[in-house]
Every structure is written in structure tokens, then in C-alpha cells.
Amino acid sequence: MLKVYGLKVSYFTGKLEAYLRYKDIPYAFCPMTARDFMRTIPEKTGAMQMPAVELPDGRWMTDTSPMIDWFETQHPTPPILPEDPAQAFICRLIEDYADEWLWRPAMHYRWSYPLSSKLLARQISDAMGRDIKAPGFLKRWRTEKRQKYNFVTRDGVTPETRAHVEGSYLRLLDLLEPIVQARPFLLGERPTLADIGLMGPLFRHCAMDPAPGIIMRETAPGVMAWVYRVWNARASRTSGTLVSGIPGDLLPLLRELGETHLEALNANALAWQAGATRHGMTIQGTVYRDIQVSQYRVWCLEVLQTRYRALNDAAREILDPVLQSTGIIEPLLRLPDVESQYANAESAPFGKSLPVFAEVRN
């Protein structure tokens, strides 16, 4: 049986678990300790991040997106990606947006509000710090300060950007609510990668953390119900058809994705190309400053461009009008031939992985 190393409050561990549960893939959950994180996981995967997966044959993997792609080759039925290549590309876009843009509001709501930060600092320090000999109050204090500094302060969340960061979450709830009130999952009667991708920010963070959870329950109960519907879904009992084409109620979400996530990917890639380590960007009129440049996010843009260019003419005929009308096509292709120089890209999720940040992402 495969082993999943992570935490039950972890953004990406929740995403991977939702996938494994839906696909009925048995696994053993292994709560990650500080020793695992600092020593074992980097030795096995090359990166200090969670979740990490140990296969029964002794191989190790990390990074949820390529892990899910690999699991699909081993457990292809039912597929998590739609057969329609245009729908499949939209799923890829939504997953990337959930992984890399919604990370910011999810981390902000967790670590900027004491209602959430005190609770999560205790949960994380109790789990990861159980092998550290130090007073509990000190472990909790260090966890709270470290996480807020690394993933809020250093990720561009300031008094000037805070309203926009929170607006990204509030708009998402407004955009998702009518969709999940109209049908069980984003593209129909069963989950796709779009649903699984959004489980990252919306399950272990926004639905479960006190501060954003209150907002979701009170303003978007359909989204709250959808989160747990995805968590409860099993391929053995959750079946049905998908809608045809790209449903119109997804277009506002795609427009939001283009205006936020793709603009951020472009700003990061330009900074990477210039050799910078920190950068700024303007998103929907809000100026962000002093954000860490990420090679991984250059790779994200590179992969999206590669997948788009690999589509055949029939898929482009369906997809391009949608991407044009939602303002996605221009930022998607604005920087031609993006190269992340990720040397181990072909071997992902095996071998040395490329961390988004040097520290743990919960």
C-alpha cells in the first residue's frame, strides 16, 4: 500500500487525498514530523514540501499535479480529465489557478487572523513538532510567526493589498455558488480535475479554518456542500455524464483566472528571465511589491503553453472563442517560448523535485 506523508491541515495533502479517495486508491496516511520534513523527505524527493508519497516498490514522489498525472496512467478508469480536450485544458487552467493563485488568500486567511492562526499553529506544532524537545508554547509561537512571515508577509500581502487578496476569495465564492447549485460538480455529475484542484484551497483551508470557514458557510453554503461532496465522492458510486462543451456559467470564473493567475505568472516569468529574486506586479489595479520569484511558477506557465500548443485544430475551434472572450489567450501566450530550465521536468513526479518555496507549504 502506498504511504502519504502530510498533515491533515495541509493544502496540497487535502487535494491529493481527495483524488485518491475518489479513485478508490488505498493508501496509508503518515503524519509528517519535523524530522520527516527536514531530513527524510528532502533526501527522497529533493524538496521540503508536502505531501510526499512512498510507493510500495520504494520509489518516492512529490508535487500533486504530476503525481495525479502519474496515478492516472496507473488507474485510468474512470479518468479524472474529460475526454473532450477543450474541457481537459480548462480543467488544467483551473487546477493551476487553485494551486498557485488561490494559495495567497488561503494562506492570508489562515495566518493573518488570530482566530485561525492560533488554532492552526497549535495543530501544526503538535503534529510536526512532536519529536522536538521544546515547550509547547514556544513551538506554537515559532510556527505562527514563521508561517505568517514566509507565506503572507513575503508573498505580497500588505495593508495595501489585503482587500484585493480577500476579494479573490470572496469573488471565487460568488462565482462558484451558482455553478454548484446548478449541478453536483463543476462539469457535470462526477468530479474532474477542476474539482480536485480547487480542493487545495477550499477544503483544508477555506472550509475548515475558522475565519474563511465562517464566510463560506454564511455566504456560499452551496460551495460548502460541494467541498464535502467532492471529499465524499467515490468513483465506485459517483458516476454520470459531463456537460457538453464549456458551460457558460464557467466563463466568469475563467475571466477572473485570466485577470489574476495568468497575469501573476507572467510577472513572475519576466522577473525570472531578468535574473531577479524579488518582483512586483499589478493585478486588477492593485500593486503588489516584493514577492519572491518562483522557478516553479515559470514551469507552470511553460506547461500551460505546451499543453495549449499541443491541442489539435478541432479542440482549438471549440476552445479559442472561450479563451478569447474571457481574456485568457493573450496572457497565456504573451511571453513566447517560456523556459523554466527545470532540469528534472521530464522525470516528475519522481527524482529531484522543484519546490515553490524553500519552506513547508501547508
C-alpha positions in Angstrom: 0.0 0.0 0.0 1.3 3.5 -0.8 2.1 5.9 2.0 1.1 9.5 2.0 3.2 11.8 4.2 1.5 15.0 5.1 -0.7 16.8 7.6 -4.5 16.8 8.0 -4.5 20.6 7.7 -2.3 20.7 4.6 -3.5 22.5 1.4 -1.9 20.0 -1.0 -2.3 16.9 1.1 -6.0 17.5 1.1 -6.0 17.9 -2.7 -4.2 14.6 -3.1 -6.3 12.7 -0.6 -9.5 13.9 -2.3 -8.1 12.4 -5.6 -7.0 9.1 -4.0 -10.3 8.7 -2.2 -12.3 9.4 -5.4 -10.3 6.9 -7.4 -10.6 4.3 -4.6 -6.8 4.0 -4.4 -5.9 2.6 -1.0 -3.3 4.5 1.0 -1.9 4.8 4.5 -1.7 8.3 5.9 1.5 9.1 7.7 1.5 12.3 9.8 4.7 14.2 8.8 7.1 15.0 11.6 9.7 17.7 11.7 12.4 15.0 11.1 10.5 13.7 8.1 10.2 17.2 6.7 13.8 18.3 7.4 15.6 15.1 6.5 13.7 12.2 5.1 11.6 14.0 2.5 14.4 16.2 1.1 16.6 13.1 0.9 14.0 11.1 -1.0 12.3 13.8 -3.2 14.8 16.8 -3.3 12.3 19.2 -1.8 10.9 20.1 1.7 7.3 20.1 0.8 4.2 18.0 1.5 2.6 15.7 0.6 5.2 13.2 -0.3 4.3 9.7 -1.4 6.2 6.4 -0.9 5.2 3.7 -3.3 5.2 0.0 -2.3 8.2 -0.5 -4.6 10.2 2.1 -2.6 10.0 4.9 -5.1 9.1 8.4 -3.8 7.1 11.2 -5.4 6.1 14.7 -4.6 4.1 17.6 -6.3 0.4 16.9 -6.6 -0.1 17.9 -10.2 2.4 15.5 -11.7 1.6 12.9 -9.1 -2.1 12.9 -10.2 -1.0 12.6 -13.8 1.1 9.6 -13.0 -1.6 7.9 -11.0 -3.9 8.4 -13.9 -1.6 6.2 -16.0 -1.8 3.5 -13.4 -5.6 3.9 -12.6 -7.1 5.2 -15.8 -10.7 4.4 -15.2 -12.7 6.5 -14.6 -10.5 9.3 -15.9 -10.2 12.5 -13.9 -9.8 14.5 -17.1 -12.7 14.8 -19.5 -12.3 13.1 -22.9 -13.1 16.5 -24.5 -9.6 18.1 -24.9 -11.1 21.6 -24.6 -12.7 20.7 -21.3 -9.5 19.0 -20.2 -7.5 22.2 -20.9 -10.0 24.2 -18.9 -9.5 21.7 -16.0 -5.7 22.2 -16.2 -6.2 26.0 -16.1 -8.4 25.8 -13.0 -6.1 23.4 -11.2 -3.1 25.7 -11.8 -5.1 28.8 -10.6 -6.1 26.9 -7.5 -2.6 25.7 -6.8 -0.7 29.0 -7.4 -3.1 32.0 -7.1 -5.6 30.9 -4.5 -2.7 29.9 -2.3 -2.3 33.6 -1.4 -5.8 34.2 0.0 -5.9 30.8 1.6 -2.6 31.5 3.5 -3.7 35.0 4.3 -6.9 33.9 6.0 -5.1 31.2 7.9 -2.2 33.3 9.2 -3.4 36.9 9.3 -6.5 36.2 11.5 -5.7 35.2 15.1 -9.0 33.2 15.2 -7.4 30.8 12.6 -3.7 31.3 13.3 -3.7 30.3 16.9 -5.6 27.1 16.2 -3.5 26.1 13.2 -0.3 26.9 14.9 -1.3 24.5 17.7 -2.4 21.8 15.3 0.7 22.0 13.2 3.2 22.3 16.0 1.5 19.4 17.9 1.7 17.2 14.8 5.1 18.1 13.2 6.8 19.1 16.5 6.0 16.0 18.5 9.6 14.9 18.0 11.1 18.3 19.0 12.1 18.8 22.7 10.8 22.3 23.4 8.0 23.9 25.3 4.6 23.7 23.6 4.1 27.5 23.7 7.4 28.1 22.1 6.7 25.6 19.2 3.3 27.2 18.6 4.8 30.7 18.7 7.6 29.8 16.2 5.1 28.1 13.9 2.7 31.0 13.8 5.5 33.6 13.2 7.3 31.5 10.6 4.2 30.7 8.6 2.9 34.3 8.6 6.3 35.7 7.6 7.0 33.2 4.8 3.6 32.9 3.3 1.9 36.2 4.0 4.4 39.0 4.5 6.9 37.7 1.9 4.1 36.9 -0.6 2.9 40.4 -1.1 0.1 40.6 1.5 0.3 44.1 2.9 -2.3 46.7 4.2 -2.3 48.0 0.6 -3.1 44.6 -1.0 -5.1 42.9 1.8 -8.5 44.0 0.4 -7.6 42.6 -3.0 -6.3 39.3 -1.6 -9.5 38.8 0.4 -11.5 39.9 -2.7 -10.0 37.0 -4.6 -11.6 34.6 -2.2 -14.9 36.4 -1.9 -15.2 36.6 -5.7 -14.5 32.9 -6.1 -17.3 32.1 -3.7 -19.7 34.3 -5.7 -18.6 32.7 -9.0 -18.8 29.1 -7.8 -22.1 29.3 -5.9 -24.4 29.3 -8.9 -22.4 26.6 -10.6 -22.5 24.1 -7.8 -26.1 25.0 -7.1 -26.9 24.0 -10.7 -25.1 20.7 -10.8 -23.2 18.4 -8.4 -19.7 19.1 -9.8 -18.1 21.8 -12.0 -18.5 20.0 -15.3 -21.4 17.7 -14.5 -22.4 14.6 -12.5 -18.9 13.5 -11.5 -15.7 15.2 -10.4 -13.0 16.2 -12.8 -9.5 17.6 -12.2 -11.2 21.1 -11.9 -13.0 19.9 -8.7 -9.9 18.1 -7.3 -7.7 21.2 -8.0 -10.0 23.5 -6.1 -10.0 21.2 -3.1 -6.5 22.5 -2.4 -7.5 26.0 -1.2 -11.2 25.3 -0.5 -11.0 22.1 1.7 -8.3 22.1 4.3 -8.0 25.9 4.4 -11.1 27.9 3.4 -13.8 25.4 4.5 -12.1 24.2 7.7 -10.1 27.2 9.0 -12.3 29.3 11.3 -12.0 32.7 9.6 -12.7 31.8 6.0 -15.0 28.9 7.0 -17.4 31.3 8.6 -17.6 33.3 5.4 -18.1 30.2 3.3 -20.9 28.8 5.5 -22.7 32.1 5.7 -22.4 33.4 2.1 -21.8 30.3 -0.1 -23.5 27.3 1.5 -23.6 25.6 -1.9 -19.8 25.8 -2.1 -19.5 24.4 1.4 -21.8 21.5 0.4 -19.8 21.0 -2.8 -16.5 20.8 -0.9 -17.7 17.9 1.2 -19.5 16.4 -1.8 -16.1 16.1 -3.6 -14.5 14.7 -0.4 -17.2 12.1 -0.2 -17.2 11.2 -3.9 -16.0 7.7 -4.9 -15.7 6.5 -8.5 -17.4 3.3 -7.4 -20.6 5.1 -6.6 -20.3 8.6 -8.1 -21.0 8.3 -11.8 -22.8 10.2 -14.6 -22.2 12.4 -17.6 -20.4 15.6 -18.1 -21.9 18.7 -19.8 -21.2 19.3 -23.4 -18.6 21.9 -24.3 -17.6 24.8 -21.9 -20.7 25.8 -19.9 -21.5 29.5 -19.9 -21.6 29.7 -16.1 -17.8 28.9 -16.0 -16.9 31.9 -18.1 -16.8 34.5 -15.3 -14.5 32.2 -13.3 -12.2 31.9 -16.3 -12.2 35.7 -16.7 -11.2 36.0 -13.1 -8.5 33.4 -13.6 -7.0 35.3 -16.6 -7.0 38.6 -14.7 -5.3 37.2 -11.6 -3.4 34.0 -12.0 -2.1 34.4 -15.6 -1.1 38.0 -15.0 0.8 36.8 -11.9 2.5 34.0 -13.8 3.7 36.5 -16.5 5.1 38.9 -13.9 6.9 36.1 -12.2 8.3 34.7 -15.5 9.6 38.2 -16.6 11.4 38.6 -13.3 12.9 35.1 -13.6 14.1 35.9 -17.1 15.7 39.1 -15.8 17.5 37.1 -13.0 15.6 38.8 -10.2 14.9 37.2 -6.9 12.0 39.5 -5.9 9.4 41.2 -8.1 6.3 43.3 -8.2 3.1 43.1 -10.2 -0.2 44.9 -10.8 -3.3 42.7 -10.6 -6.7 44.1 -11.3 -5.4 47.6 -10.4 -3.7 46.5 -7.2 0.0 46.9 -6.9 1.9 44.1 -5.2 5.6 44.5 -4.3 8.5 42.4 -3.1 7.2 39.0 -4.0 9.6 36.0 -4.1 10.4 34.9 -7.7 9.5 31.2 -8.2 11.1 29.0 -10.8 8.3 26.5 -10.2 5.7 29.1 -11.4 7.7 29.7 -14.5 7.4 26.0 -15.1 3.6 26.3 -14.6 3.3 28.8 -17.4 5.6 26.8 -19.6 3.5 23.7 -19.1 0.2 25.5 -19.8 1.6 26.9 -23.0 2.9 23.5 -24.0 -0.4 21.9 -23.4 -2.3 24.6 -25.3 0.0 24.3 -28.3 -0.4 20.5 -28.4 -4.2 20.8 -28.9 -5.5 19.8 -32.3 -7.5 22.1 -34.6 -10.8 20.6 -33.6 -10.1 21.4 -29.9 -8.9 24.8 -30.7 -12.0 25.6 -32.7 -14.1 25.0 -29.5 -11.6 26.4 -27.0 -10.3 29.5 -28.7 -13.5 31.5 -28.7 -13.8 30.8 -25.0 -10.3 31.8 -24.2 -10.7 35.0 -26.4 -13.9 36.1 -24.8 -12.6 35.6 -21.2 -9.3 37.4 -21.9 -7.2 34.3 -21.3 -5.5 33.8 -24.6 -3.4 36.9 -24.6 -1.7 36.5 -21.1 -1.4 32.7 -21.8 0.7 33.4 -24.9 2.1 36.8 -24.1 5.6 35.5 -23.4 6.6 33.2 -26.3 8.7 30.1 -25.6 8.8 30.4 -21.8 11.7 28.2 -20.4 11.8 27.4 -16.7 15.1 25.4 -17.0 13.6 22.8 -14.7 16.1 20.0 -15.5 14.0 17.2 -14.0 10.7 18.2 -15.5 10.6 15.0 -17.6 11.0 12.8 -14.6 8.4 14.5 -12.4 6.9 13.4 -10.0 10.0 11.1 -9.5 13.5 12.3 -8.9 14.5 15.7 -7.6 11.5 17.9 -7.4 11.4 21.7 -7.7 10.0 23.4 -4.6 7.8 26.5 -5.0 9.4 27.9 -1.8 12.2 26.7 0.4 9.9 26.2 3.4 7.0 23.9 4.1 3.7 24.7 2.2 0.8 23.6 4.5 
